[in-house]
Amino acid sequence: MKSVSTLVAALLALPLAACVITDGDDDDTAGTATGTATEATDATATVSATDPTADTSATDPSADTSATDPTADTSATDPTAGGGVCEHTCAGDGDCTASGVDIGLICTDSHCVLANPCETADDCVATLSGWSFLPCTMGGGECAAAMQICVDLGDGTGGCATPPSEFVMCDLFGQQETEQTNLDDGSTVTVCGQTAGECNEGVCTLPVAPCVDDTTCGNLVCNVGTGLCECDGDDDCGEGGTCTDGACSVPGCVDDTDCTNPFDGGTIACN
């Protein structure tokens, strides 16, 4: 009796849905329902979401990954596309002259730098006025033949400057009248000099005059609104150059052969 009771309890525990009672006419319908349910779980049914043969280009390493593919075009950052910079190194001051001319550079930490960098615009007057082209010494008389005055260049050396007169007007040279120190006797003298210069990071420069039309811009075009000469296309920027927002940029070097040494000595390499 105990075994019979156990069997009955087990049968009652089965879900009622497990008993499918159909008559003979409904066999096909039951088979179809069962088949449909089977298809939903059949391993041979479509499983494209996980099937390795399905389209998985979003994650497939063989798919187009040019955004991160090292074989893709990376010329913007690839040094082999011209991203290097030509760098000059020197061993002494003699490596910082150009065509045998002392251009005011000395060799410091293997690089040519300004010997006397400016600090203010006043430091630029002597530099931009051209007085050093004809050097002079105290009492040496080097400037007398040209009816000029030996003025102190600010570092104890002298240069010949032209004083204004009824025959000589400073604006004819694009210069202005300025008071300087006479190196011969320490007096204050008025000479013609360039006082419009600016000191930018130790370098004396003259402000660029605004353009008026294209004739003052060479191969470029004049932006009358800003007064700046701008490029109109890549052809305006020379070989290999590109024009972006009116400004030219040139590609960097690829190897040492792309670099030209502007100095008389030292070495220049593409880094």
C-alpha positions in Angstrom: 0.0 0.0 0.0 2.8 2.3 0.8 4.3 2.0 -2.7 1.0 2.6 -4.3 0.4 5.8 -2.2 3.9 7.0 -3.2 3.2 6.5 -6.9 -0.1 8.4 -6.7 1.5 11.4 -4.9 4.2 11.6 -7.6 1.6 11.6 -10.4 -0.4 14.4 -8.7 2.7 16.5 -8.5 3.1 16.6 -12.3 1.9 19.8 -14.0 -1.5 19.4 -15.5 -0.3 20.9 -18.8 1.8 17.8 -19.2 -1.3 15.8 -20.0 -2.5 16.6 -23.5 -5.8 15.0 -24.3 -6.8 15.2 -27.9 -9.0 13.2 -30.1 -7.9 11.8 -33.4 -8.9 14.8 -35.5 -6.6 17.2 -33.6 -3.4 15.2 -34.0 -2.1 17.5 -36.7 -2.9 20.6 -34.7 -1.1 19.3 -31.6 1.9 18.3 -33.8 2.1 21.8 -35.2 2.0 23.4 -31.8 4.6 21.1 -30.5 6.8 21.7 -33.6 6.5 25.4 -33.2 7.6 25.3 -29.6 10.5 23.1 -30.6 11.6 25.5 -33.3 11.9 28.3 -30.7 14.4 26.3 -28.7 15.9 24.1 -31.4 19.6 24.6 -31.6 19.3 24.5 -35.4 17.1 27.6 -35.3 18.5 31.1 -36.2 20.8 32.4 -33.5 22.4 35.3 -35.4 22.8 37.2 -32.2 25.5 34.8 -31.1 26.3 32.8 -34.2 29.9 33.3 -35.2 28.9 33.1 -38.8 26.5 36.0 -38.4 27.3 39.6 -39.2 29.5 40.8 -36.3 31.3 43.7 -38.0 30.9 45.8 -35.0 33.3 43.6 -33.0 34.8 41.5 -35.8 38.6 42.2 -35.9 38.5 41.6 -39.7 35.9 44.4 -40.1 36.8 48.0 -41.1 38.7 49.4 -38.2 40.5 52.2 -40.0 39.9 54.5 -37.0 42.3 52.5 -34.9 44.0 50.3 -37.5 47.7 51.1 -37.5 47.7 50.5 -41.3 45.2 53.3 -41.8 46.1 56.9 -42.9 47.7 58.5 -39.9 49.7 61.2 -41.8 48.6 63.8 -39.3 50.7 62.3 -36.5 52.9 59.7 -38.4 56.5 61.0 -38.3 57.0 59.2 -41.6 54.5 61.6 -43.2 56.7 64.7 -42.4 56.1 65.2 -38.7 59.7 65.7 -37.8 61.5 69.0 -37.0 64.9 70.1 -38.2 67.1 70.9 -35.2 70.5 72.6 -35.3 73.2 71.9 -32.7 76.4 73.8 -32.2 79.7 73.2 -30.5 80.8 76.9 -30.3 79.9 80.4 -31.2 81.6 79.9 -34.6 78.8 77.5 -35.5 76.2 80.3 -35.2 77.4 82.7 -37.9 75.8 82.8 -41.3 77.8 83.3 -44.5 80.7 84.5 -42.4 78.6 87.2 -40.7 78.1 87.5 -37.0 74.3 87.8 -36.6 74.3 88.3 -32.9 74.0 84.6 -31.9 76.1 82.6 -29.5 76.2 78.9 -28.7 74.5 78.0 -25.4 73.6 74.5 -24.4 74.3 73.3 -27.9 71.9 75.7 -29.4 72.3 79.1 -31.1 70.6 81.8 -29.1 70.7 85.6 -29.0 73.8 87.0 -27.4 71.9 90.1 -26.1 68.2 89.4 -26.0 66.0 92.4 -25.6 63.9 93.1 -22.5 62.0 96.2 -23.5 61.2 98.0 -26.8 63.8 100.6 -25.9 66.5 97.9 -26.3 65.4 97.5 -29.9 66.1 101.0 -31.1 69.8 100.4 -31.7 69.3 96.9 -33.1 66.7 97.9 -35.6 68.2 101.3 -36.6 71.2 99.7 -38.3 73.8 101.7 -36.5 76.0 98.7 -35.9 76.6 98.3 -39.6 79.3 100.9 -39.3 81.0 100.3 -35.9 82.9 103.1 -34.2 85.1 103.6 -31.1 85.4 106.4 -28.6 87.4 109.2 -30.3 88.1 107.0 -33.3 86.6 109.3 -35.8 85.1 106.5 -37.9 81.7 108.4 -38.4 83.1 111.8 -39.4 83.6 111.0 -43.1 79.9 110.2 -43.5 78.9 113.2 -41.3 77.5 110.9 -38.7 77.8 110.6 -34.9 79.2 107.7 -32.9 76.4 106.7 -30.5 76.5 104.2 -27.6 74.8 101.0 -28.7 74.0 100.2 -25.1 76.8 97.6 -24.5 79.8 99.9 -24.5 80.3 99.6 -28.3 79.5 102.3 -30.8 77.8 102.7 -34.1 77.4 105.5 -36.6 74.0 107.2 -36.6 72.8 110.0 -38.9 71.7 113.3 -37.3 68.7 115.1 -38.8 69.3 118.4 -40.6 67.6 120.6 -43.2 68.9 118.3 -45.8 68.3 115.0 -44.1 64.9 114.1 -42.7 64.5 110.9 -40.7 61.2 110.0 -42.3 62.9 109.6 -45.6 64.6 106.5 -44.1 61.4 105.3 -42.5 62.8 106.3 -39.1 62.1 108.8 -36.4 64.1 111.3 -34.4 65.5 109.9 -31.2 67.9 111.0 -28.4 70.9 108.9 -27.8 74.3 109.1 -26.0 77.3 110.3 -27.9 80.0 107.7 -27.3 82.8 110.3 -27.8 81.9 112.7 -25.0 78.8 111.3 -23.3 76.5 114.1 -24.4 72.9 113.7 -25.6 72.5 113.9 -29.3 69.5 113.6 -31.7 69.8 111.1 -34.5 67.6 109.2 -36.8 66.6 105.8 -35.5 63.8 103.1 -35.6 61.7 103.6 -32.5 58.6 101.6 -33.7 60.2 98.2 -32.8 58.8 95.7 -30.3 60.5 93.2 -28.0 58.9 89.7 -28.4 60.4 87.0 -26.3 63.9 88.5 -26.5 63.7 89.2 -30.2 63.3 92.7 -31.7 60.7 92.9 -34.4 58.9 95.6 -36.4 55.1 95.5 -36.5 53.8 94.4 -39.8 52.1 97.1 -41.8 48.5 96.3 -42.7 48.0 95.4 -46.4 45.8 97.6 -48.5 45.3 95.3 -51.6 46.6 92.2 -53.1 49.5 94.0 -54.8 51.2 94.3 -51.4 50.9 90.6 -50.6 53.0 88.9 -53.2 51.4 85.5 -54.0 48.9 85.9 -51.2 45.7 87.9 -51.0 44.9 90.8 -48.8 42.2 90.5 -46.1 41.2 94.2 -46.0 39.2 93.6 -42.9 42.1 92.4 -40.8 44.9 94.0 -42.8 46.7 90.6 -43.1 48.0 88.8 -46.1 46.4 85.4 -46.4 46.6 82.4 -48.6 43.7 81.5 -50.9 44.7 77.8 -51.5 47.4 75.3 -51.2 49.2 76.6 -54.3 49.9 79.8 -52.4 51.9 78.0 -49.8 54.7 76.5 -52.0 55.7 72.9 -52.5 54.1 70.6 -49.9 52.4 73.5 -48.1 48.8 73.6 -47.1 46.4 76.5 -46.6 44.1 76.4 -43.6 41.9 79.3 -42.6 44.1 81.7 -44.6 47.4 80.6 -43.0 50.1 78.5 -44.7 51.6 75.5 -43.0 54.5 73.4 -44.3 55.2 69.8 -43.7 58.0 68.7 -41.3 61.0 66.7 -42.3 61.1 62.9 -42.8 64.9 62.5 -42.5 68.1 64.5 -42.3 68.2 65.1 -46.1 65.2 67.3 -45.7 67.1 69.7 -43.5 69.3 72.6 -44.7 71.8 74.1 -42.3 71.4 77.9 -42.3 74.6 78.4 -40.2 78.3 78.1 -41.1 78.9 75.2 -38.7 77.3 72.7 -36.4 75.0 69.9 -37.5 71.3 69.8 -38.4 69.2 66.7 -38.1 65.5 65.7 -38.4 64.1 64.9 -35.0 
